Amino acid sequence: MNILVTGANGFVGRHLIEKLIEKGHQVFALVRDPHKKVKINGVKWIEGDLLKPPLPSLKKKIKKIDYAYYLVHGL
């Protein structure tokens, strides 16, 4: 399955991604700052900011997504 994870650099996001990859899923991870990507093998990174829609790069790839985990929060 193709799964999108937002909040991928956070504690929960990183661990979720690792488990999803272990289970054989293709993981797409949304990251606002590409310089802060966590190094995890097998992840396809998508750059985008959820506070600044529309996200052209996400719109093209969203067609491939079966499920999504929304782990972004506001402080």
Residue pairs with C-beta under 8 A, 6 or more apart in sequence:
1 25
1 26
1 66
1 67
2 25
2 26
2 28
2 64
2 65
2 66
2 67
3 20
3 25
3 26
3 27
3 28
3 65
3 66
3 67
3 68
3 69
4 27
4 28
4 29
4 30
4 46
4 61
4 62
4 65
4 67
4 68
4 69
5 13
5 16
5 17
5 20
5 27
5 28
5 29
5 30
5 68
5 69
5 71
6 13
6 29
6 30
6 50
6 68
6 69
6 70
6 71
6 72
7 13
7 30
7 69
7 70
7 71
7 72
7 73
8 14
8 17
8 29
8 30
8 31
8 38
8 43
8 45
8 71
9 31
9 36
9 37
9 38
10 71
12 71
13 29
13 69
13 71
14 38
14 40
16 69
16 71
17 27
17 29
17 38
17 40
17 43
18 40
20 27
21 27
21 40
21 41
21 42
21 43
26 42
26 44
27 42
27 43
27 44
28 43
28 44
28 45
28 46
28 61
28 64
28 65
29 37
29 40
29 43
29 44
29 45
29 46
30 46
30 47
30 48
30 50
30 58
31 37
31 45
31 46
31 47
31 48
32 47
32 48
32 49
32 50
34 45
34 47
37 45
46 57
46 58
46 61
47 57
48 55
48 57
48 58
49 55
50 72
